[in-house]
Amino acid sequence: LLLFNFTSECSIQQDKDCECNDYFFIYKITTCINNTNIASNFKILKYIDTRIKVDDLNELEIVELDLSNKLISQIEINSLEKLDFLDSLLLSSNLLTSLKEGVFISLRKLKNLDMSINNLVDLKNMTFIGLKNLNSLSLSFNKINSIDVNAFYELSYLEKLVLSHNKIKNIKSGFFITLKNLIELDLADNLIEIIDRDSFSNLNNLVVLE
């Protein structure tokens, strides 16, 4: 089942199979959604099952999606394409080992992405392409040991990047070249041995470096 949280009180008249409580289940949404304006009340969605069926969200303007701790091992291309209004995506505490190029390409309005506590081992070129409005990216507590030079391509509005508690050994020149608005960079608790010259030279707005 999918569990929806209301962000405001619901005062609309429902069908007999609908309820207006703090929580609302997906099997009732299919009955009610076409007959009410209930979609406008749904803003936060937390999955309480490991099955992801994004097609059920076509009429919902979800701004926060919590998929943390759901044993997710892979995200298919286009699986998130219906979430046009998404502002925050939480994927922490799962089993992700890799990310496909363009997997987030439809999330143009996303500002917060949390993929901490997974099993990611590398970040490929264009991994985060499409996330032009992203402000915060957390990748802490993974197993990242390799980052391609263009992994963070298009993240020009990113202000916070957390890469702590990984296995990064080398900080190469060009890693952060597109992150011109970065304010906070956390590289703590890695295995850093080499930092290339000019690795941080373009980070003119950087305030916090750990």
C-alpha positions as CSV (number, residue, x, y, z in Angstrom):
1,L,0.0,0.0,0.0
2,L,1.0,3.6,-0.5
3,L,0.5,6.0,2.4
4,F,-0.4,9.6,1.7
5,N,-0.2,12.4,4.2
6,F,-2.5,15.4,4.0
7,T,-0.8,18.8,4.3
8,S,-4.1,20.5,5.1
9,E,-7.5,19.7,6.6
10,C,-9.8,18.0,4.1
11,S,-13.3,19.4,4.1
12,I,-14.6,18.2,0.8
13,Q,-17.6,15.8,0.5
14,Q,-16.3,12.3,-0.4
15,D,-18.0,9.3,-1.9
16,K,-18.9,6.5,0.6
17,D,-15.7,4.7,-0.2
18,C,-13.6,7.7,0.5
19,E,-12.3,8.9,3.8
20,C,-11.0,12.2,5.0
21,N,-8.4,11.5,7.6
22,D,-4.7,12.2,8.2
23,Y,-3.9,9.2,6.0
24,F,-5.2,8.0,2.7
25,F,-4.6,4.7,0.9
26,I,-4.0,4.2,-2.8
27,Y,-6.8,1.7,-3.2
28,K,-9.3,4.4,-2.2
29,I,-7.6,7.1,-4.4
30,T,-8.5,5.2,-7.6
31,T,-12.2,5.4,-6.5
32,C,-12.2,9.0,-5.3
33,I,-9.7,10.9,-7.4
34,N,-11.9,11.6,-10.4
35,N,-14.9,12.8,-8.4
36,T,-13.2,15.3,-6.0
37,N,-10.5,17.9,-5.8
38,I,-8.6,15.7,-3.3
39,A,-5.5,15.7,-5.5
40,S,-4.7,19.3,-4.5
41,N,-4.5,18.2,-0.8
42,F,-1.8,15.6,-1.4
43,K,1.7,17.0,-1.1
44,I,3.7,14.4,0.8
45,L,3.9,10.8,-0.1
46,K,5.6,8.1,1.9
47,Y,5.7,4.5,0.6
48,I,5.0,1.8,3.1
49,D,5.6,-1.0,0.6
50,T,8.6,-1.8,-1.6
51,R,6.5,-1.8,-4.8
52,I,6.7,1.5,-6.8
53,K,3.8,2.2,-9.2
54,V,4.3,5.8,-10.3
55,D,1.4,5.6,-12.8
56,D,-0.9,5.9,-9.7
57,L,0.4,9.4,-9.2
58,N,-0.6,11.0,-12.5
59,E,-3.2,13.3,-11.0
60,L,-1.2,14.1,-7.8
61,E,1.1,17.1,-7.5
62,I,3.4,15.4,-5.1
63,V,6.2,17.7,-3.8
64,E,7.9,15.3,-1.4
65,L,8.5,11.6,-2.0
66,D,9.9,9.4,0.7
67,L,11.3,6.0,-0.6
68,S,13.8,5.6,2.2
69,N,14.5,2.1,3.7
70,K,12.5,0.2,1.1
71,L,15.2,-2.3,-0.2
72,I,15.3,-0.5,-3.6
73,S,18.3,-1.9,-5.6
74,Q,17.7,-0.2,-8.9
75,I,15.8,2.8,-10.4
76,E,14.7,2.3,-14.0
77,I,14.9,5.1,-16.6
78,N,11.6,7.0,-16.8
79,S,10.3,5.5,-13.6
80,L,10.1,9.0,-12.1
81,E,8.8,10.8,-15.2
82,K,5.3,11.5,-13.8
83,L,6.6,13.5,-10.8
84,D,6.7,17.0,-12.4
85,F,6.1,18.9,-9.2
86,L,8.6,17.0,-7.0
87,D,10.7,19.2,-4.7
88,S,12.3,16.5,-2.5
89,L,13.2,12.9,-3.1
90,L,14.4,10.7,-0.3
91,L,16.1,7.4,-1.3
92,S,18.3,6.9,1.8
93,S,18.8,3.5,3.4
94,N,18.3,1.4,0.3
95,L,20.4,-1.1,-1.7
96,L,21.3,1.1,-4.7
97,T,24.7,0.1,-6.2
98,S,24.6,2.3,-9.3
99,L,22.6,5.0,-11.1
100,K,21.8,5.1,-14.7
101,E,22.5,8.2,-16.8
102,G,19.4,10.3,-17.1
103,V,17.4,8.5,-14.4
104,F,16.5,11.9,-12.8
105,I,16.1,13.8,-16.1
106,S,12.4,14.6,-15.7
107,L,12.7,16.0,-12.2
108,R,13.3,19.6,-13.3
109,K,11.9,21.1,-10.1
110,L,13.8,18.9,-7.6
111,K,15.7,20.8,-5.0
112,N,16.6,18.1,-2.5
113,L,18.0,14.6,-3.2
114,D,19.1,12.2,-0.5
115,M,20.7,8.9,-1.4
116,S,22.7,8.4,1.8
117,I,23.3,5.0,3.2
118,N,23.2,3.0,0.1
119,N,25.9,0.8,-1.7
120,L,26.8,3.2,-4.6
121,V,30.4,2.5,-5.7
122,D,30.8,5.1,-8.5
123,L,29.3,8.2,-10.1
124,K,29.2,8.1,-13.9
125,N,29.2,11.1,-16.3
126,M,25.8,12.8,-16.5
127,T,24.4,10.9,-13.6
128,F,22.4,13.9,-12.4
129,I,21.6,15.5,-15.7
130,G,18.3,17.3,-15.7
131,L,18.5,18.4,-12.1
132,K,19.2,22.0,-12.9
133,N,17.4,23.3,-9.8
134,L,18.9,21.0,-7.3
135,N,20.1,22.7,-4.1
136,S,21.1,19.8,-1.8
137,L,22.6,16.4,-2.7
138,S,23.5,13.8,0.0
139,L,25.6,10.8,-0.9
140,S,27.1,10.1,2.5
141,F,27.6,6.5,3.8
142,N,28.0,4.8,0.5
143,K,31.0,3.0,-1.0
144,I,31.9,5.6,-3.7
145,N,35.5,5.2,-4.8
146,S,35.2,6.6,-8.4
147,I,33.7,9.8,-9.7
148,D,33.8,10.7,-13.3
149,V,34.7,14.3,-14.2
150,N,31.3,15.2,-15.5
151,A,29.3,13.3,-12.8
152,F,27.9,16.6,-11.4
153,Y,27.2,18.2,-14.8
154,E,24.3,20.6,-14.8
155,L,24.2,21.1,-11.0
156,S,25.0,24.7,-11.3
157,Y,22.6,25.7,-8.5
158,L,23.8,23.1,-6.0
159,E,24.6,24.7,-2.7
160,K,25.3,21.6,-0.5
161,L,27.1,18.4,-1.5
162,V,27.7,15.7,1.1
163,L,30.1,12.9,0.1
164,S,31.3,12.0,3.6
165,H,31.9,8.4,4.7
166,N,32.8,7.0,1.3
167,K,36.0,5.5,-0.1
168,I,37.1,8.4,-2.3
169,K,40.9,8.4,-2.7
170,N,41.5,11.1,-5.4
171,I,40.0,14.5,-5.8
172,K,40.6,15.3,-9.4
173,S,40.6,18.7,-11.1
174,G,37.3,19.2,-12.7
175,F,35.1,17.2,-10.3
176,F,33.4,20.4,-9.1
177,I,33.9,22.6,-12.1
178,T,30.2,23.2,-12.7
179,L,29.3,23.8,-9.1
180,K,29.8,27.5,-9.1
181,N,27.1,28.1,-6.4
182,L,28.4,25.5,-4.0
183,I,28.4,26.8,-0.4
184,E,29.1,23.6,1.6
185,L,31.2,20.6,0.6
186,D,31.6,17.6,3.0
187,L,34.3,15.1,2.2
188,A,34.9,13.9,5.7
189,D,35.8,10.3,6.5
190,N,37.0,9.2,3.1
191,L,40.4,7.7,2.1
192,I,41.7,10.8,0.4
193,E,45.4,10.5,-0.7
194,I,45.6,12.9,-3.6
195,I,44.0,16.3,-4.3
196,D,44.8,17.7,-7.7
197,R,45.8,21.3,-8.1
198,D,42.9,23.6,-8.8
199,S,40.4,21.0,-7.6
200,F,38.5,23.7,-5.7
201,S,39.6,26.8,-7.6
202,N,36.2,27.5,-9.2
203,L,34.3,27.2,-5.9
204,N,34.2,30.9,-5.3
205,N,31.1,30.8,-3.0
206,L,32.4,27.9,-0.8
207,V,32.0,28.6,2.9
208,V,32.3,25.2,4.5
209,L,34.8,22.5,3.5
210,E,35.1,19.4,5.6
